[in-house]
Amino acid sequence: LESMGKKPLYPNKLLLVLDHATPSPRESVSNMHKLIREFARKNGIELKDVGCGICHQILLEEFVKPWQLILGADSHTCTHGALGAFATGMGSTDISVAMAYGKTWLKVPEAFKFTITGSLKKHVYAKDLILSIIGEISAEGATYMSMEFMGDCIQRMEMEERFTITNMAIEAGGKVGLIPTDEKTRKYLSTRVSNFEDLYPDKDAEYKDELEIDASQIEPVVALPHRVDNVKNIREVEGTPIDQVFIGTCTNGRISDLRIAASILKGKKIHKDIRLLIQPASAKVYMEALRDGLIEIFLKAGATINPPGCGPCIGRHLGILADGERCLSTQNRNFKGRMGNDKAFIYLCSPAVAAASAIKGKITDPRNIS
């Protein structure tokens, strides 16, 4: 912006969030945080500082509503499509131009329709569903497409489950993930949005591709290193030793995710040879977990509680892996080096698989935990 001689045109439409490395782990990050704080003050931009949580979760809690166009300087901005917004990630230059001129340009994406019918079985969750979809169509299967999720299974899902689905649209190359709005959307937004027009596909909508999935056939799955689409049924990898378990992130760090993990960990201890890290996605989630007694359950089980934010998911601090170590995580990416060490290995799973595996010290099917 400064090199263009520009200032933000609409400061009231901007939000700055410190989340990727908070609290700051080193001098260079602290200096960047200082720069952002000064920029926010100088231009009258709202800033969510250290401890508030992950930008995507904060937006869901406080800002997003249907029919918005949301541009984020992070690829998982696509999360907000579960609330009927066209939300997509862009690079720094594109974001700065949008800030300076209040507009952007987009190629209208082709649509990929996913019809999910039936019901997920016990101990099978939205994370298992979206990983299974990505495993089937590949990490490039929906490149620059609108991934549109519908069907009676999606309609029965609570909003936080839907957020997990759209959060990972980018992992199949999607430009945006969208879910039609309904009464559950209306209920979720009721405290801050009085009314809105529903968003749903036209009856004559055209789709580039379509996929139908029977949710009752989905099993717990794990994505193996070093690709999100390297998805295996848990039976194929059960027993794989692990060194660290991480439950959190913008994919599975919400209160429903923590409740799932706590229901499995309650009254139990984690395996002596592993570390369990728990990280709420926002301060609001953290407070809910405290009120529900979840934090006490985690601490008694032997977990470490990280402050709200991205933490080890981005590989900056709060849980970087050693050479050769394996981490089982509820995050959305397992690329080589993602958690700060390109000699380590990341496995992706649901909160239920993560919690069960923390008890056994190896990848474990949650259906096998009493």
N, C-alpha and C positions, 0 to 999 in steps of 0.2 A: 504494500500500500504506500509506504513512504517513498519507494523508488518511483512509483507512478505519480507521486505528488497528490495522492488522494486520501480522503478520510471516509469512514463508513457513512453511507448515505442515509441509512435508516437504523440508527443505534438501538432503537426500541425493538427491532426484529432480530437482534443478535443475542447470543448467549455464549459466554466463555466458561469452560469447565476445566478445572485441574483434577485429573483423575489417573493418568497413565502411570505416574511415579509420584505418589503422595502417601505420606510426607516425603519430602525430597531426600533421595539417597546420596546425593553428591553435589558438589559445588556447581557444576555446569547446569544441572537441573534447577537448582535454587536460583541461579541467575535468569534462566528462562521463565521461571515462575514470577520473578520480580518484574521482568519485562512485560509479561501478560497483565499483571496487576496494575502496573503504571498505564498501560494501553487502555485498560478498562476504565480506569478513573478519568483519564484524559478525554475519552470519547463518550462517557456516559453509558457504558455497556454493562449489563448485569453480569456479575462474576460469581460462580460457585467455586469456593475455595477448598483447600485441603479438608478432607473429612466429610464432604457433602455426598460423595459417591460418584458412580460412573455416569457419564453424560447421557447415555441412552436411557438408563433407568430414571434419571432426574427428569428428562423430557417426558417420559411416559407418565410420571407422577404429577407433573406440574404444567406442561405446556402443550403437548400434542392434542389435536382434535381432527376429525375427518375433513377431507377436502383440502388440507394444507399441502404445500410443496415445501419440503424440508431438505436442506442441503447440510451435510455434516462433513467435517474434516476427518472422518473415520468411516471405514467401509461398513461397519455394522449399524450404521444409521438406518439401514433397511428394516430394522426392528419395528419401526413406528408404523409400517404398513398394516400391522395388526389392528391399528386404530383408524384405518381408512385414510391414511395420509400417503402421498407419494413422497417417500423418503429415500434418499440415496446418498452414498458417500462420494466425495470428490477430492481431488488433489489440492494442495495448498494454493497454487496459482488460480485455479478455478474458483476456489472459495474467496480469495482476495478480490477477484474481479466482481463476484456476486456481492461482496460487501461494499465495494466502491460504487457500483452502478445499480444495485437493487434488482438485478435481473440475471438470468443465465440462459443458456440454450441447451436443449436436450433433443436427441433423436427419440421419437416415440417408439418404445420397445414393442417387439412382438410378444404375444401372450402365450404362456404355457399353463394349461389348466390341470390342476391336481384335484381329483375327486376322491376323497377319503371316506369310505363307508364302514359301517360296523363299529365295534367298540374295542378299545385297547384292553388287553387282559391285565389282571392284577400284577403289579410290579413292572409293568411296561408303560412308558411315559412318552410325552411329546418328543423328548430328545431321541429316544429310540426310533420314533417315526421319521423325524427329519434326517437322521443319520442313514436310515434305511433308504430313504428317497435319494439322498446324495450318492449313496453306494450304488444305486441302480442306474441313475442317469449320468453319473460321473461328475467330477469337479468342473467340467466345462459344458455340462449338459444343458445349461440354461443361460449361456453367456449373453449378456445385455438383453435379457428377456424379463418380462413381468411374470413372476411366479405367483399364480393365483390359486389359493387353497380354499376348497369348499367341500360340501358333503356333510352328511349327518354327524360324522365323527367330529369334524371341526366345529359344527354348531354346538355340540355338547361340551366342548372344551371350555374351561375357564380362561379368562383373558391372559393370565400368566403363562398358561400352556401355549396359547397362540403366540405370545411374544417369543417363546423359544423357537417356534417354527419359522417366523419371519426373520428373526435374528440371523439365522444361518442360510438365508437365501443367497447371500453373496458367496457362500462356500460351494455353490453349484454354478457360480458365475452370474447370478441374477442381478439385474439392475435394481429391482425392487421386489419385495414380497408383499402380497396384498391378501387380506381376508375381508369378506363382506361384513359391514357393520350390522348389528342386531341389538336385541334387548340387553345382552350381556355387555356389549360395548357401551350402551346407554347407561347401564347401572354403574360401570366402572368410571365413567366420566361425570356422573351425576353431581358430584360435589363441586365441580368447577365449570362444567359446560351445561347450560340449561336446556338447549335444544340444538339439533343438527339434522341435516338431510342425510338419509342413509346412502351408503355407497355400495353398489353391487353391479355385476355385469349385465349388460343388455341381453335380452332374450336371443338376439341375433348376433351376439358377439362372436368374432372369428378368432380362432386359436391356431398358432403355428404348430403346437403339439399338445397332446393330452395323455394323461396317465391316470388310471384308476387303481386304487389300492384298497384291499380289505384289511382294515386295522386289526381284526381278530387274528390275522396271520403273522403279525409283527411280534418278534421276540426281543428280549434285551440284546443289545448289540454293543460292540466296541469298535472304534476306528483306530487302527494300528498305525504306528509311525510309517512314513512321514507324510501321509496324505489323508485328508478328511474323507475321501471316498474309498479308502482302504478298509472297508467295513466288514466285520465278521460277526456271525452269530456268537453269543457269549460261550456257547458250548465248545466252540473251536479254540478258544483262548483261555478258558477257565483254568486257573492254576498258575498262570504266569506271575512270577514274583514281581513285587513293586517296592519302591523305596519311599515314595511320597504320594499322598492323595490330596487333591485340591478341590474344594467345593466352593464355588462362587462364580464370579464374572457376570457380564451382561447377558449371558445365555442362561445360566442357572444359579444366580445369586439372589433370587427373590424369596419372599417369605414362604411361599408354597414349597420351593425347593429345599429350604432349610428344615421345614416341617417334615418332609419326606425323609431326609437324612437323620433327623432327630428321632423319628419313630423307629428307625432301625438301630440307632446307637444307644438308645435309652437303656440304662442299666448294664451296659457292656463297656469293655475296654478295647482300645485299638491295639493292634499287634505290636509287640515290643520292638520290632525291627523297622517300623515305618513312622513317618511324620504325617499328621493330618492337619491341613490348613483349612480354616473356614473364613470366608470373606464376604460379608453382606454387600449387596450391590449399591446400597445407599444408606444414609443415616436413618431414614424412615424405616427401612427394612431392619436395620440394627436394633432400633428401639422396639419394633414389634417382636423381634426375636427375644429381647430382654424381657418384655412383658409376658411372653408365652412360656418363659422358662427354658427356651432352647439353648441359650448360651451356657447355662448351668449344665445342661445335659452334655453339651460338647466338651466343656472343660473337665467334667467328671470322667468322660470317656478318654481324655488325654489329648484333646485337640488344642491347637494354637489358634487364637482369634486375631485376624488381621483387621485393620481399620477399613472402612468403606472405600472402595476404589478398585482399580484393575489388578494391582499386585503382581504376582508371579506370571499371570497370563501373558503379559507383554514382555517379560524377561528382564525387567529393570531392577527388581529387588523383592524382598519379602518372601523368598522361596526359590531362589535360583538353584538349579540342579548341578550336581557334580558329574564328572566324566563317567559315562556308562550307566548312570542312574535312570530308573524308569519312574515316570509320574503318571498316575491315573487321574484325569482331570475332567471337570464338567465344562470346560471352556469350549470354544468353537474352532480352534486351530491347533494342529499338531505338527506344523512344519519344523524342519530341522533348525535348531537354534531359537525357536519361538520362546522358550522359557529361559533364555540367557546362556545356553550352552549347546553348541552344535554337536557335541559328543554325547548328548543325553537323548532319551526317548520318551515321547509323549503319547499317551493313549487317551481317547475321548470316550465319555460315557455319560449316563444319567446320574443324578444324585443318589438314586437307590443303589446302583452298581458301585458307585464310589464309596458309600457308607458301608455296604456289606464287605467290600474288599479291604477297607481300612481295618475291620475287625479280624479278618483272616490273614492279612499281609500278602495277599495274592489276589488276582482278578477272580471275583466270586459272583455267581448268579444270586441276586437278592432273594430269589425264590427258594434258595437253599439255606437261608438264615432263619432260624426259628423265631 
